[in-house]
Amino acid sequence: MMKSIDHIGQRCSDPRGIVEFYTQVLGAKFVRAVAATKISTGEDTPHLNVFLRLPDGKIGRAHV
């Protein structure tokens, strides 16, 4: 089981599969997903921020 995480940035063609992996394999709980277009550098890069509740109750974020 994961103990802690700040965030993960990864490119993928199957965001649903990523959420299923974190929830079904690693035991996180899906909280919400938010679509965004800009990254911290200001570059236009459409992506999805997925928020997951970890087993210790903290919320982590994955960019997919």
A tleap script that builds the chain and sets N, CA, C and O, in Angstrom:
source leaprc.protein.ff14SB
mol = sequence {
  NMET MET LYS SER ILE ASP HIE ILE GLY GLN
  ARG CYS SER ASP PRO ARG GLY ILE VAL GLU
  PHE TYR THR GLN VAL LEU GLY ALA LYS PHE
  VAL ARG ALA VAL ALA ALA THR LYS ILE SER
  THR GLY GLU ASP THR PRO HIE LEU ASN VAL
  PHE LEU ARG LEU PRO ASP GLY LYS ILE GLY
  ARG ALA HIE CVAL
}
set mol.1.N position { 0.831 -1.200 0.000 }
set mol.1.CA position { 0.000 0.000 0.000 }
set mol.1.C position { 0.866 1.250 0.000 }
set mol.1.O position { 1.936 1.276 0.609 }
set mol.2.N position { 0.394 2.293 -0.692 }
set mol.2.CA position { 1.091 3.573 -0.679 }
set mol.2.C position { 0.926 4.202 0.701 }
set mol.2.O position { -0.136 4.097 1.315 }
set mol.3.N position { 1.972 4.848 1.182 }
set mol.3.CA position { 1.905 5.534 2.470 }
set mol.3.C position { 1.713 7.032 2.293 }
set mol.3.O position { 0.976 7.645 3.065 }
set mol.4.N position { 2.357 7.640 1.297 }
set mol.4.CA position { 2.175 9.067 1.058 }
set mol.4.C position { 2.544 9.394 -0.385 }
set mol.4.O position { 3.268 8.656 -1.053 }
set mol.5.N position { 2.013 10.536 -0.840 }
set mol.5.CA position { 2.288 10.992 -2.203 }
set mol.5.C position { 1.930 12.475 -2.282 }
set mol.5.O position { 0.950 12.908 -1.676 }
set mol.6.N position { 2.701 13.238 -3.010 }
set mol.6.CA position { 2.339 14.632 -3.234 }
set mol.6.C position { 1.565 14.699 -4.535 }
set mol.6.O position { 0.381 15.035 -4.549 }
set mol.7.N position { 2.240 14.376 -5.631 }
set mol.7.CA position { 1.533 14.257 -6.906 }
set mol.7.C position { 2.379 13.484 -7.899 }
set mol.7.O position { 3.592 13.338 -7.745 }
set mol.8.N position { 1.702 12.998 -8.912 }
set mol.8.CA position { 2.340 12.233 -9.973 }
set mol.8.C position { 1.938 12.882 -11.282 }
set mol.8.O position { 0.765 13.197 -11.484 }
set mol.9.N position { 2.892 13.084 -12.169 }
set mol.9.CA position { 2.584 13.586 -13.503 }
set mol.9.C position { 2.920 12.505 -14.511 }
set mol.9.O position { 4.070 12.074 -14.593 }
set mol.10.N position { 1.952 12.068 -15.267 }
set mol.10.CA position { 2.218 11.042 -16.262 }
set mol.10.C position { 1.284 11.219 -17.447 }
set mol.10.O position { 0.125 11.603 -17.287 }
set mol.11.N position { 1.787 10.943 -18.611 }
set mol.11.CA position { 0.981 10.976 -19.825 }
set mol.11.C position { 0.431 9.576 -20.047 }
set mol.11.O position { 1.142 8.583 -19.888 }
set mol.12.N position { -0.817 9.510 -20.408 }
set mol.12.CA position { -1.389 8.201 -20.694 }
set mol.12.C position { -2.546 8.363 -21.676 }
set mol.12.O position { -3.120 9.444 -21.812 }
set mol.13.N position { -2.868 7.289 -22.341 }
set mol.13.CA position { -3.986 7.312 -23.280 }
set mol.13.C position { -5.251 6.738 -22.634 }
set mol.13.O position { -6.313 6.711 -23.256 }
set mol.14.N position { -5.131 6.277 -21.381 }
set mol.14.CA position { -6.262 5.628 -20.716 }
set mol.14.C position { -6.383 6.112 -19.264 }
set mol.14.O position { -6.031 5.375 -18.343 }
set mol.15.N position { -6.879 7.346 -19.045 }
set mol.15.CA position { -7.009 7.851 -17.680 }
set mol.15.C position { -7.862 6.951 -16.787 }
set mol.15.O position { -7.576 6.805 -15.598 }
set mol.16.N position { -8.887 6.360 -17.345 }
set mol.16.CA position { -9.738 5.462 -16.547 }
set mol.16.C position { -8.913 4.275 -16.026 }
set mol.16.O position { -9.081 3.851 -14.883 }
set mol.17.N position { -8.035 3.753 -16.860 }
set mol.17.CA position { -7.179 2.636 -16.451 }
set mol.17.C position { -6.233 3.045 -15.325 }
set mol.17.O position { -5.968 2.259 -14.416 }
set mol.18.N position { -5.725 4.279 -15.389 }
set mol.18.CA position { -4.850 4.784 -14.327 }
set mol.18.C position { -5.624 4.867 -13.012 }
set mol.18.O position { -5.125 4.444 -11.969 }
set mol.19.N position { -6.836 5.409 -13.059 }
set mol.19.CA position { -7.662 5.506 -11.845 }
set mol.19.C position { -7.962 4.110 -11.309 }
set mol.19.O position { -7.892 3.885 -10.101 }
set mol.20.N position { -8.292 3.179 -12.186 }
set mol.20.CA position { -8.567 1.816 -11.742 }
set mol.20.C position { -7.345 1.196 -11.072 }
set mol.20.O position { -7.479 0.501 -10.065 }
set mol.21.N position { -6.159 1.441 -11.620 }
set mol.21.CA position { -4.935 0.910 -11.009 }
set mol.21.C position { -4.746 1.461 -9.595 }
set mol.21.O position { -4.528 0.698 -8.654 }
set mol.22.N position { -4.830 2.783 -9.445 }
set mol.22.CA position { -4.612 3.383 -8.126 }
set mol.22.C position { -5.686 2.978 -7.116 }
set mol.22.O position { -5.398 2.841 -5.927 }
set mol.23.N position { -6.916 2.786 -7.582 }
set mol.23.CA position { -7.981 2.439 -6.642 }
set mol.23.C position { -8.026 0.936 -6.360 }
set mol.23.O position { -8.146 0.525 -5.206 }
set mol.24.N position { -7.930 0.124 -7.398 }
set mol.24.CA position { -8.077 -1.316 -7.207 }
set mol.24.C position { -6.799 -2.006 -6.748 }
set mol.24.O position { -6.858 -2.948 -5.958 }
set mol.25.N position { -5.647 -1.554 -7.229 }
set mol.25.CA position { -4.390 -2.212 -6.880 }
set mol.25.C position { -3.739 -1.572 -5.654 }
set mol.25.O position { -3.266 -2.277 -4.762 }
set mol.26.N position { -3.713 -0.228 -5.609 }
set mol.26.CA position { -3.005 0.452 -4.529 }
set mol.26.C position { -3.905 0.881 -3.373 }
set mol.26.O position { -3.408 1.360 -2.354 }
set mol.27.N position { -5.207 0.719 -3.512 }
set mol.27.CA position { -6.116 0.983 -2.410 }
set mol.27.C position { -6.525 2.429 -2.190 }
set mol.27.O position { -7.100 2.754 -1.151 }
set mol.28.N position { -6.239 3.309 -3.153 }
set mol.28.CA position { -6.668 4.705 -3.034 }
set mol.28.C position { -8.152 4.797 -3.378 }
set mol.28.O position { -8.701 3.896 -4.012 }
set mol.29.N position { -8.794 5.876 -2.964 }
set mol.29.CA position { -10.198 6.109 -3.297 }
set mol.29.C position { -10.292 7.336 -4.209 }
set mol.29.O position { -9.693 8.375 -3.931 }
set mol.30.N position { -11.047 7.202 -5.294 }
set mol.30.CA position { -11.242 8.314 -6.222 }
set mol.30.C position { -12.025 9.422 -5.525 }
set mol.30.O position { -13.050 9.160 -4.897 }
set mol.31.N position { -11.536 10.677 -5.636 }
set mol.31.CA position { -12.230 11.830 -5.065 }
set mol.31.C position { -12.898 12.634 -6.170 }
set mol.31.O position { -14.109 12.852 -6.139 }
set mol.32.N position { -12.102 13.079 -7.159 }
set mol.32.CA position { -12.661 13.835 -8.276 }
set mol.32.C position { -11.609 13.981 -9.373 }
set mol.32.O position { -10.432 13.689 -9.163 }
set mol.33.N position { -12.050 14.436 -10.544 }
set mol.33.CA position { -11.157 14.725 -11.661 }
set mol.33.C position { -11.519 16.104 -12.200 }
set mol.33.O position { -12.695 16.451 -12.310 }
set mol.34.N position { -10.492 16.886 -12.535 }
set mol.34.CA position { -10.691 18.244 -13.038 }
set mol.34.C position { -9.851 18.410 -14.298 }
set mol.34.O position { -8.637 18.202 -14.276 }
set mol.35.N position { -10.501 18.786 -15.396 }
set mol.35.CA position { -9.787 19.028 -16.650 }
set mol.35.C position { -9.110 20.397 -16.592 }
set mol.35.O position { -9.670 21.352 -16.054 }
set mol.36.N position { -7.908 20.482 -17.148 }
set mol.36.CA position { -7.163 21.742 -17.207 }
set mol.36.C position { -6.440 21.812 -18.547 }
set mol.36.O position { -6.267 20.799 -19.224 }
set mol.37.N position { -6.017 23.021 -18.923 }
set mol.37.CA position { -5.328 23.167 -20.203 }
set mol.37.C position { -3.902 23.677 -20.058 }
set mol.37.O position { -3.059 23.370 -20.902 }
set mol.38.N position { -3.606 24.438 -19.022 }
set mol.38.CA position { -2.258 24.989 -18.862 }
set mol.38.C position { -1.528 24.283 -17.729 }
set mol.38.O position { -2.127 23.901 -16.724 }
set mol.39.N position { -0.205 24.116 -17.915 }
set mol.39.CA position { 0.624 23.568 -16.853 }
set mol.39.C position { 1.360 24.716 -16.155 }
set mol.39.O position { 1.218 25.869 -16.562 }
set mol.40.N position { 2.134 24.426 -15.122 }
set mol.40.CA position { 2.753 25.477 -14.305 }
set mol.40.C position { 3.683 26.395 -15.092 }
set mol.40.O position { 3.931 27.522 -14.663 }
set mol.41.N position { 4.198 25.945 -16.223 }
set mol.41.CA position { 5.066 26.790 -17.045 }
set mol.41.C position { 4.266 27.745 -17.927 }
set mol.41.O position { 4.844 28.613 -18.581 }
set mol.42.N position { 2.938 27.593 -17.952 }
set mol.42.CA position { 2.085 28.416 -18.800 }
set mol.42.C position { 1.813 27.792 -20.157 }
set mol.42.O position { 1.025 28.319 -20.943 }
set mol.43.N position { 2.463 26.672 -20.430 }
set mol.43.CA position { 2.290 25.984 -21.709 }
set mol.43.C position { 0.890 25.376 -21.808 }
set mol.43.O position { 0.375 24.826 -20.835 }
set mol.44.N position { 0.276 25.481 -22.997 }
set mol.44.CA position { -1.020 24.837 -23.229 }
set mol.44.C position { -0.801 23.344 -23.399 }
set mol.44.O position { -0.239 22.899 -24.400 }
set mol.45.N position { -1.239 22.588 -22.432 }
set mol.45.CA position { -1.131 21.138 -22.463 }
set mol.45.C position { -2.370 20.556 -21.799 }
set mol.45.O position { -2.397 20.409 -20.577 }
set mol.46.N position { -3.400 20.220 -22.581 }
set mol.46.CA position { -4.609 19.668 -21.975 }
set mol.46.C position { -4.279 18.431 -21.132 }
set mol.46.O position { -3.551 17.543 -21.574 }
set mol.47.N position { -4.817 18.389 -19.931 }
set mol.47.CA position { -4.582 17.253 -19.048 }
set mol.47.C position { -5.728 17.130 -18.050 }
set mol.47.O position { -6.614 17.983 -17.993 }
set mol.48.N position { -5.696 16.083 -17.285 }
set mol.48.CA position { -6.723 15.803 -16.297 }
set mol.48.C position { -6.044 15.678 -14.940 }
set mol.48.O position { -5.115 14.886 -14.783 }
set mol.49.N position { -6.500 16.453 -13.958 }
set mol.49.CA position { -6.014 16.319 -12.589 }
set mol.49.C position { -6.938 15.348 -11.877 }
set mol.49.O position { -8.137 15.603 -11.760 }
set mol.50.N position { -6.398 14.247 -11.405 }
set mol.50.CA position { -7.178 13.236 -10.703 }
set mol.50.C position { -6.789 13.287 -9.227 }
set mol.50.O position { -5.613 13.164 -8.887 }
set mol.51.N position { -7.764 13.465 -8.368 }
set mol.51.CA position { -7.516 13.534 -6.929 }
set mol.51.C position { -7.946 12.219 -6.294 }
set mol.51.O position { -9.057 11.737 -6.517 }
set mol.52.N position { -7.045 11.652 -5.499 }
set mol.52.CA position { -7.273 10.358 -4.867 }
set mol.52.C position { -7.049 10.468 -3.366 }
set mol.52.O position { -6.126 11.150 -2.921 }
set mol.53.N position { -7.892 9.797 -2.585 }
set mol.53.CA position { -7.684 9.738 -1.132 }
set mol.53.C position { -6.878 8.471 -0.854 }
set mol.53.O position { -7.278 7.366 -1.221 }
set mol.54.N position { -5.739 8.657 -0.201 }
set mol.54.CA position { -4.847 7.545 0.102 }
set mol.54.C position { -5.301 6.823 1.362 }
set mol.54.O position { -6.107 7.353 2.127 }
set mol.55.N position { -4.789 5.618 1.582 }
set mol.55.CA position { -5.216 4.854 2.762 }
set mol.55.C position { -5.029 5.604 4.092 }
set mol.55.O position { -5.760 5.334 5.044 }
set mol.56.N position { -4.073 6.532 4.179 }
set mol.56.CA position { -3.867 7.277 5.430 }
set mol.56.C position { -4.796 8.475 5.538 }
set mol.56.O position { -4.709 9.227 6.509 }
set mol.57.N position { -5.691 8.677 4.560 }
set mol.57.CA position { -6.665 9.759 4.604 }
set mol.57.C position { -6.233 11.027 3.883 }
set mol.57.O position { -7.054 11.917 3.662 }
set mol.58.N position { -4.947 11.128 3.509 }
set mol.58.CA position { -4.473 12.303 2.781 }
set mol.58.C position { -4.953 12.242 1.341 }
set mol.58.O position { -5.203 11.163 0.803 }
set mol.59.N position { -5.080 13.410 0.722 }
set mol.59.CA position { -5.484 13.454 -0.694 }
set mol.59.C position { -4.261 13.742 -1.538 }
set mol.59.O position { -3.525 14.694 -1.281 }
set mol.60.N position { -4.047 12.913 -2.548 }
set mol.60.CA position { -2.955 13.080 -3.490 }
set mol.60.C position { -3.527 13.427 -4.844 }
set mol.60.O position { -4.731 13.301 -5.071 }
set mol.61.N position { -2.662 13.864 -5.746 }
set mol.61.CA position { -3.114 14.298 -7.080 }
set mol.61.C position { -2.255 13.630 -8.128 }
set mol.61.O position { -1.036 13.542 -7.979 }
set mol.62.N position { -2.876 13.165 -9.169 }
set mol.62.CA position { -2.167 12.609 -10.321 }
set mol.62.C position { -2.575 13.406 -11.547 }
set mol.62.O position { -3.766 13.608 -11.785 }
set mol.63.N position { -1.598 13.863 -12.333 }
set mol.63.CA position { -1.876 14.518 -13.617 }
set mol.63.C position { -1.847 13.412 -14.673 }
set mol.63.O position { -0.841 12.718 -14.823 }
set mol.64.N position { -2.928 13.253 -15.388 }
set mol.64.CA position { -2.929 12.223 -16.428 }
set mol.64.C position { -3.426 12.815 -17.733 }
set mol.64.O position { -3.504 12.112 -18.740 }
savepdb mol mol.pdb
quit
